[in-house]
Amino acid sequence: MGALTKIRQSGFAVNLVDGYIEISPSSKLTLAQREFLKKHRATIVTELEKEKEAKARMATRGYCYRHADKPSSELWAIMPNATLEEARASLRRRFGDKLVCVYESPRLLH
């Protein structure tokens, strides 16, 4: 069992805020739990960073792209779990040299 899982199973919410571990309710931490957190801080931070990255990858993103046949038109591709690099590669496979550019849309779709 990972350090993060262990502290969460003890009933605490754990987050990473500006590189610091935030735990609530912190008033309920015992001395032994505080020592555990100090000892496993690096591991917990790493686990929280990986968790954050995983959540970000799961977000559905909208990518805008331009096609050589319609260079003045902004076209959309919705790609769940895709980074910008992955979206570019996918669209490049589909459109080849006709693909002009790809960028992540700042607008969210609802």
OpenMM code with the backbone's topology and positions (N, CA, C; nanometers):
from openmm import Vec3, app, unit

residues = "MET GLY ALA LEU THR LYS ILE ARG GLN SER GLY PHE ALA VAL ASN LEU VAL ASP GLY TYR ILE GLU ILE SER PRO SER SER LYS LEU THR LEU ALA GLN ARG GLU PHE LEU LYS LYS HIS ARG ALA THR ILE VAL THR GLU LEU GLU LYS GLU LYS GLU ALA LYS ALA ARG MET ALA THR ARG GLY TYR CYS TYR ARG HIS ALA ASP LYS PRO SER SER GLU LEU TRP ALA ILE MET PRO ASN ALA THR LEU GLU GLU ALA ARG ALA SER LEU ARG ARG ARG PHE GLY ASP LYS LEU VAL CYS VAL TYR GLU SER PRO ARG LEU LEU HIS".split()
positions = [
    Vec3(0.0850, -0.1176, 0.0000),
    Vec3(0.0000, 0.0000, 0.0000),
    Vec3(0.0894, 0.1237, 0.0000),
    Vec3(0.0568, 0.2190, -0.0861),
    Vec3(0.1340, 0.3419, -0.0944),
    Vec3(0.1085, 0.4341, 0.0239),
    Vec3(0.2022, 0.5240, 0.0445),
    Vec3(0.1919, 0.6187, 0.1559),
    Vec3(0.0674, 0.7067, 0.1427),
    Vec3(0.0387, 0.7503, 0.0203),
    Vec3(-0.0785, 0.8346, -0.0033),
    Vec3(-0.2072, 0.7587, 0.0283),
    Vec3(-0.2155, 0.6364, -0.0164),
    Vec3(-0.3335, 0.5531, 0.0102),
    Vec3(-0.3512, 0.5322, 0.1601),
    Vec3(-0.2421, 0.5070, 0.2277),
    Vec3(-0.2490, 0.4821, 0.3718),
    Vec3(-0.3061, 0.6023, 0.4465),
    Vec3(-0.2603, 0.7217, 0.4143),
    Vec3(-0.3090, 0.8406, 0.4857),
    Vec3(-0.4545, 0.8696, 0.4471),
    Vec3(-0.4906, 0.8446, 0.3219),
    Vec3(-0.6302, 0.8649, 0.2806),
    Vec3(-0.7232, 0.7643, 0.3475),
    Vec3(-0.6771, 0.6414, 0.3615),
    Vec3(-0.7598, 0.5406, 0.4278),
    Vec3(-0.7771, 0.5701, 0.5761),
    Vec3(-0.6937, 0.6576, 0.6288),
    Vec3(-0.7087, 0.6997, 0.7678),
    Vec3(-0.8120, 0.8111, 0.7812),
    Vec3(-0.8728, 0.8512, 0.6689),
    Vec3(-0.9806, 0.9494, 0.6723),
    Vec3(-0.9413, 1.0921, 0.6397),
    Vec3(-0.8260, 1.1105, 0.5762),
    Vec3(-0.7802, 1.2452, 0.5450),
    Vec3(-0.7886, 1.2733, 0.3956),
    Vec3(-0.8216, 1.3978, 0.3641),
    Vec3(-0.8154, 1.4457, 0.2262),
    Vec3(-0.6752, 1.5002, 0.2064),
    Vec3(-0.6101, 1.4596, 0.0977),
    Vec3(-0.4709, 1.4993, 0.0737),
    Vec3(-0.4616, 1.5627, -0.0637),
    Vec3(-0.4022, 1.6816, -0.0695),
    Vec3(-0.3842, 1.7535, -0.1953),
    Vec3(-0.2446, 1.8123, -0.1997),
    Vec3(-0.2021, 1.8469, -0.3210),
    Vec3(-0.0743, 1.9141, -0.3394),
    Vec3(-0.1036, 2.0571, -0.3825),
    Vec3(-0.0563, 2.1536, -0.3042),
    Vec3(-0.0800, 2.2949, -0.3327),
    Vec3(0.0547, 2.3658, -0.3335),
    Vec3(0.0948, 2.4140, -0.4511),
    Vec3(0.2225, 2.4846, -0.4666),
    Vec3(0.3397, 2.4056, -0.4092),
    Vec3(0.3398, 2.2759, -0.4300),
    Vec3(0.4495, 2.1918, -0.3836),
    Vec3(0.4394, 2.1475, -0.2386),
    Vec3(0.3361, 2.1911, -0.1701),
    Vec3(0.3171, 2.1546, -0.0289),
    Vec3(0.2009, 2.0562, -0.0160),
    Vec3(0.2153, 1.9638, 0.0762),
    Vec3(0.1076, 1.8688, 0.1030),
    Vec3(0.0046, 1.9380, 0.1918),
    Vec3(-0.1194, 1.9357, 0.1470),
    Vec3(-0.2294, 1.9937, 0.2237),
    Vec3(-0.3178, 1.8783, 0.2710),
    Vec3(-0.3379, 1.8708, 0.4015),
    Vec3(-0.4160, 1.7619, 0.4594),
    Vec3(-0.5290, 1.8193, 0.5422),
    Vec3(-0.6462, 1.7603, 0.5243),
    Vec3(-0.7566, 1.8034, 0.6089),
    Vec3(-0.8376, 1.6823, 0.6530),
    Vec3(-0.8859, 1.6837, 0.7729),
    Vec3(-0.8645, 1.7864, 0.8752),
    Vec3(-0.7299, 1.7657, 0.9451),
    Vec3(-0.6441, 1.8642, 0.9344),
    Vec3(-0.5095, 1.8521, 0.9923),
    Vec3(-0.5127, 1.8447, 1.1448),
    Vec3(-0.6171, 1.8980, 1.2039),
    Vec3(-0.6276, 1.8946, 1.3503),
    Vec3(-0.6435, 1.7527, 1.4042),
    Vec3(-0.6831, 1.6599, 1.3194),
    Vec3(-0.7038, 1.5209, 1.3612),
    Vec3(-0.5776, 1.4345, 1.3494),
    Vec3(-0.4705, 1.4896, 1.2912),
    Vec3(-0.3468, 1.4128, 1.2758),
    Vec3(-0.2839, 1.3820, 1.4110),
    Vec3(-0.2476, 1.2567, 1.4299),
    Vec3(-0.1765, 1.2180, 1.5524),
    Vec3(-0.0279, 1.2460, 1.5330),
    Vec3(0.0475, 1.2402, 1.6390),
    Vec3(0.1916, 1.2595, 1.6309),
    Vec3(0.2545, 1.1537, 1.5396),
    Vec3(0.2083, 1.0296, 1.5508),
    Vec3(0.2606, 0.9214, 1.4661),
    Vec3(0.2308, 0.9476, 1.3183),
    Vec3(0.1114, 0.9995, 1.2886),
    Vec3(0.0764, 1.0303, 1.1499),
    Vec3(0.1608, 1.1465, 1.0969),
    Vec3(0.1870, 1.2438, 1.1814),
    Vec3(0.2722, 1.3566, 1.1401),
    Vec3(0.4136, 1.3080, 1.1083),
    Vec3(0.4644, 1.2189, 1.1887),
    Vec3(0.5974, 1.1618, 1.1647),
    Vec3(0.5975, 1.0802, 1.0352),
    Vec3(0.4907, 1.0055, 1.0126),
    Vec3(0.4770, 0.9268, 0.8896),
    Vec3(0.4817, 1.0198, 0.7684),
    Vec3(0.4097, 1.1323, 0.7767),
    Vec3(0.4075, 1.2286, 0.6663),
    Vec3(0.5455, 1.2882, 0.6411),
    Vec3(0.6175, 1.3215, 0.7460),
    Vec3(0.7530, 1.3755, 0.7307),
    Vec3(0.8451, 1.2733, 0.6645),
    Vec3(0.8344, 1.1494, 0.7102),
    Vec3(0.9215, 1.0429, 0.6595),
    Vec3(0.8923, 1.0115, 0.5125),
    Vec3(0.7641, 1.0190, 0.4734),
    Vec3(0.7235, 0.9786, 0.3386),
    Vec3(0.6838, 1.0965, 0.2500),
    Vec3(0.7268, 1.2160, 0.2870),
    Vec3(0.6869, 1.3357, 0.2133),
    Vec3(0.7183, 1.3255, 0.0638),
    Vec3(0.8398, 1.2884, 0.0298),
    Vec3(0.8806, 1.2824, -0.1111),
    Vec3(0.7931, 1.1834, -0.1896),
    Vec3(0.7663, 1.0697, -0.1305),
    Vec3(0.6831, 0.9683, -0.1960),
    Vec3(0.5409, 1.0198, -0.2160),
    Vec3(0.4863, 1.0847, -0.1152),
    Vec3(0.3498, 1.1373, -0.1234),
    Vec3(0.3406, 1.2459, -0.2299),
    Vec3(0.4396, 1.3349, -0.2342),
    Vec3(0.4410, 1.4411, -0.3360),
    Vec3(0.4447, 1.3789, -0.4748),
    Vec3(0.5294, 1.2793, -0.4943),
    Vec3(0.5389, 1.2110, -0.6238),
    Vec3(0.4057, 1.1463, -0.6614),
    Vec3(0.3429, 1.0788, -0.5657),
    Vec3(0.2135, 1.0145, -0.5920),
    Vec3(0.1064, 1.1179, -0.6271),
    Vec3(0.1055, 1.2303, -0.5576),
    Vec3(0.0081, 1.3360, -0.5862),
    Vec3(0.0321, 1.3980, -0.7236),
    Vec3(0.1588, 1.4162, -0.7617),
    Vec3(0.1902, 1.4705, -0.8937),
    Vec3(0.1451, 1.3750, -1.0040),
    Vec3(0.1681, 1.2455, -0.9846),
    Vec3(0.1238, 1.1462, -1.0830),
    Vec3(-0.0282, 1.1442, -1.0932),
    Vec3(-0.0938, 1.1565, -0.9801),
    Vec3(-0.2400, 1.1597, -0.9768),
    Vec3(-0.2932, 1.2805, -1.0536),
    Vec3(-0.2281, 1.3958, -1.0323),
    Vec3(-0.2685, 1.5186, -1.1004),
    Vec3(-0.2499, 1.5053, -1.2515),
    Vec3(-0.1386, 1.4465, -1.2932),
    Vec3(-0.1121, 1.4255, -1.4352),
    Vec3(-0.2162, 1.3320, -1.4965),
    Vec3(-0.2512, 1.2276, -1.4235),
    Vec3(-0.3508, 1.1315, -1.4725),
    Vec3(-0.4864, 1.1992, -1.4896),
    Vec3(-0.5245, 1.2820, -1.3945),
    Vec3(-0.6529, 1.3533, -1.4036),
    Vec3(-0.6531, 1.4482, -1.5227),
    Vec3(-0.5406, 1.5159, -1.5438),
    Vec3(-0.5309, 1.6091, -1.6559),
    Vec3(-0.5427, 1.5357, -1.7891),
    Vec3(-0.4850, 1.4169, -1.7974),
    Vec3(-0.4921, 1.3389, -1.9209),
    Vec3(-0.6328, 1.2878, -1.9478),
    Vec3(-0.7113, 1.2704, -1.8433),
    Vec3(-0.8464, 1.2185, -1.8603),
    Vec3(-0.9442, 1.3256, -1.9078),
    Vec3(-0.9041, 1.4503, -1.8996),
    Vec3(-0.9934, 1.5592, -1.9396),
    Vec3(-1.0115, 1.5584, -2.0912),
    Vec3(-1.1320, 1.5815, -2.1358),
    Vec3(-1.1581, 1.5928, -2.2787),
    Vec3(-1.1125, 1.7302, -2.3245),
    Vec3(-1.0365, 1.7303, -2.4299),
    Vec3(-0.9836, 1.8568, -2.4799),
    Vec3(-1.0333, 1.8815, -2.6223),
    Vec3(-1.0469, 2.0077, -2.6527),
    Vec3(-1.0822, 2.0471, -2.7882),
    Vec3(-0.9594, 2.1059, -2.8554),
    Vec3(-0.9312, 2.0606, -2.9761),
    Vec3(-0.8180, 2.1120, -3.0513),
    Vec3(-0.8690, 2.1773, -3.1787),
    Vec3(-0.8150, 2.2919, -3.2088),
    Vec3(-0.8470, 2.3605, -3.3330),
    Vec3(-0.7364, 2.3288, -3.4322),
    Vec3(-0.7748, 2.3178, -3.5575),
    Vec3(-0.6736, 2.2955, -3.6592),
    Vec3(-0.7156, 2.3633, -3.7883),
    Vec3(-0.6196, 2.3873, -3.8726),
    Vec3(-0.6456, 2.4470, -4.0029),
    Vec3(-0.5988, 2.3485, -4.1102),
    Vec3(-0.6786, 2.3421, -4.2135),
    Vec3(-0.6533, 2.2504, -4.3243),
    Vec3(-0.6174, 2.3346, -4.4466),
    Vec3(-0.5242, 2.2850, -4.5276),
    Vec3(-0.4773, 2.3600, -4.6450),
    Vec3(-0.5917, 2.3926, -4.7414),
    Vec3(-0.6920, 2.3063, -4.7511),
    Vec3(-0.8045, 2.3313, -4.8418),
    Vec3(-0.8986, 2.4404, -4.7898),
    Vec3(-0.8940, 2.4668, -4.6596),
    Vec3(-0.9779, 2.5707, -4.5977),
    Vec3(-0.8933, 2.6472, -4.4956),
    Vec3(-0.7896, 2.7175, -4.5395),
    Vec3(-0.6970, 2.7810, -4.4447),
    Vec3(-0.7584, 2.8913, -4.3587),
    Vec3(-0.8696, 2.9487, -4.4016),
    Vec3(-0.9317, 3.0544, -4.3214),
    Vec3(-1.0359, 2.9987, -4.2246),
    Vec3(-1.0607, 2.8692, -4.2290),
    Vec3(-1.1594, 2.8071, -4.1404),
    Vec3(-1.0912, 2.7428, -4.0210),
    Vec3(-1.1515, 2.7601, -3.9062),
    Vec3(-1.1034, 2.6948, -3.7845),
    Vec3(-1.1863, 2.5683, -3.7657),
    Vec3(-1.1210, 2.4541, -3.7727),
    Vec3(-1.1894, 2.3265, -3.7592),
    Vec3(-1.1607, 2.2696, -3.6210),
    Vec3(-1.2487, 2.1822, -3.5733),
    Vec3(-1.2372, 2.1285, -3.4375),
    Vec3(-1.2177, 1.9776, -3.4378),
    Vec3(-1.1409, 1.9328, -3.3414),
    Vec3(-1.1277, 1.7900, -3.3135),
    Vec3(-1.1414, 1.7746, -3.1622),
    Vec3(-1.2307, 1.6890, -3.1191),
    Vec3(-1.2471, 1.6614, -2.9763),
    Vec3(-1.1732, 1.5314, -2.9482),
    Vec3(-1.0758, 1.5378, -2.8571),
    Vec3(-0.9928, 1.4210, -2.8293),
    Vec3(-0.9780, 1.4001, -2.6798),
    Vec3(-1.0513, 1.3035, -2.6263),
    Vec3(-1.0327, 1.2740, -2.4839),
    Vec3(-0.8968, 1.2084, -2.4623),
    Vec3(-0.8354, 1.2395, -2.3526),
    Vec3(-0.7095, 1.1769, -2.3116),
    Vec3(-0.5939, 1.2044, -2.4063),
    Vec3(-0.5974, 1.3113, -2.4824),
    Vec3(-0.4899, 1.3389, -2.5776),
    Vec3(-0.4164, 1.4671, -2.5412),
    Vec3(-0.2854, 1.4601, -2.5442),
    Vec3(-0.2045, 1.5802, -2.5275),
    Vec3(-0.1997, 1.6518, -2.6618),
    Vec3(-0.1466, 1.7728, -2.6625),
    Vec3(-0.1341, 1.8482, -2.7868),
    Vec3(-0.0473, 1.7717, -2.8872),
    Vec3(0.0617, 1.7128, -2.8399),
    Vec3(0.1500, 1.6372, -2.9291),
    Vec3(0.0761, 1.5168, -2.9900),
    Vec3(-0.0032, 1.4486, -2.9078),
    Vec3(-0.0800, 1.3341, -2.9572),
    Vec3(-0.1864, 1.3777, -3.0577),
    Vec3(-0.2495, 1.4932, -3.0319),
    Vec3(-0.3501, 1.5452, -3.1250),
    Vec3(-0.2852, 1.5801, -3.2588),
    Vec3(-0.1690, 1.6451, -3.2528),
    Vec3(-0.0976, 1.6784, -3.3768),
    Vec3(-0.0644, 1.5524, -3.4563),
    Vec3(-0.0130, 1.4513, -3.3877),
    Vec3(0.0254, 1.3270, -3.4553),
    Vec3(-0.0969, 1.2601, -3.5182),
    Vec3(-0.2075, 1.2572, -3.4464),
    Vec3(-0.3298, 1.1949, -3.4965),
    Vec3(-0.3818, 1.2688, -3.6203),
    Vec3(-0.3861, 1.4012, -3.6127),
    Vec3(-0.4348, 1.4799, -3.7263),
    Vec3(-0.3376, 1.4735, -3.8435),
    Vec3(-0.2088, 1.4658, -3.8155),
    Vec3(-0.1075, 1.4539, -3.9213),
    Vec3(-0.1264, 1.3201, -3.9956),
    Vec3(-0.1556, 1.2131, -3.9200),
    Vec3(-0.1809, 1.0836, -3.9842),
    Vec3(-0.3042, 1.0911, -4.0744),
    Vec3(-0.4034, 1.1656, -4.0299),
    Vec3(-0.5290, 1.1737, -4.1064),
    Vec3(-0.5172, 1.2645, -4.2285),
    Vec3(-0.4526, 1.3803, -4.2121),
    Vec3(-0.4511, 1.4797, -4.3192),
    Vec3(-0.3161, 1.4949, -4.3889),
    Vec3(-0.2118, 1.4377, -4.3327),
    Vec3(-0.0797, 1.4463, -4.3958),
    Vec3(-0.0334, 1.5892, -4.4144),
    Vec3(0.0163, 1.6204, -4.5348),
    Vec3(0.0719, 1.7528, -4.5644),
    Vec3(-0.0336, 1.8617, -4.5749),
    Vec3(-0.1604, 1.8240, -4.5771),
    Vec3(-0.2683, 1.9230, -4.5863),
    Vec3(-0.2948, 1.9927, -4.4525),
    Vec3(-0.2398, 1.9356, -4.3446),
    Vec3(-0.2586, 1.9952, -4.2122),
    Vec3(-0.1688, 2.1175, -4.1993),
    Vec3(-0.2277, 2.2326, -4.1654),
    Vec3(-0.1515, 2.3571, -4.1553),
    Vec3(-0.1026, 2.3792, -4.0129),
    Vec3(-0.1917, 2.3717, -3.9134),
    Vec3(-0.1518, 2.3920, -3.7743),
    Vec3(-0.2546, 2.3290, -3.6807),
    Vec3(-0.2108, 2.3026, -3.5582),
    Vec3(-0.2975, 2.2468, -3.4544),
    Vec3(-0.2651, 2.3197, -3.3252),
    Vec3(-0.3672, 2.3602, -3.2524),
    Vec3(-0.3455, 2.4236, -3.1231),
    Vec3(-0.4630, 2.3906, -3.0312),
    Vec3(-0.4341, 2.3917, -2.9017),
    Vec3(-0.5387, 2.3619, -2.8042),
    Vec3(-0.6294, 2.4830, -2.7932),
    Vec3(-0.7584, 2.4547, -2.7959),
    Vec3(-0.8552, 2.5631, -2.7887),
    Vec3(-0.8667, 2.6141, -2.6464),
    Vec3(-0.8641, 2.7462, -2.6293),
    Vec3(-0.8841, 2.8009, -2.4947),
    Vec3(-1.0293, 2.7965, -2.4516),
    Vec3(-1.1192, 2.7706, -2.5452),
    Vec3(-1.2625, 2.7629, -2.5140),
    Vec3(-1.2983, 2.6241, -2.4691),
    Vec3(-1.3823, 2.6143, -2.3685),
    Vec3(-1.4292, 2.4842, -2.3211),
    Vec3(-1.5641, 2.4534, -2.3823),
    Vec3(-1.5826, 2.3278, -2.4139),
    Vec3(-1.7116, 2.2859, -2.4675),
    Vec3(-1.7969, 2.2298, -2.3557),
    Vec3(-1.9207, 2.2647, -2.3542),
    Vec3(-2.0127, 2.2120, -2.2519),
    Vec3(-2.1303, 2.1468, -2.3204),
] * unit.nanometer
topology = app.Topology()
chain = topology.addChain("A")
for resn in residues:
    res = topology.addResidue(resn, chain)
    for name in ("N", "CA", "C"):
        topology.addAtom(name, app.Element.getBySymbol(name[0]), res)
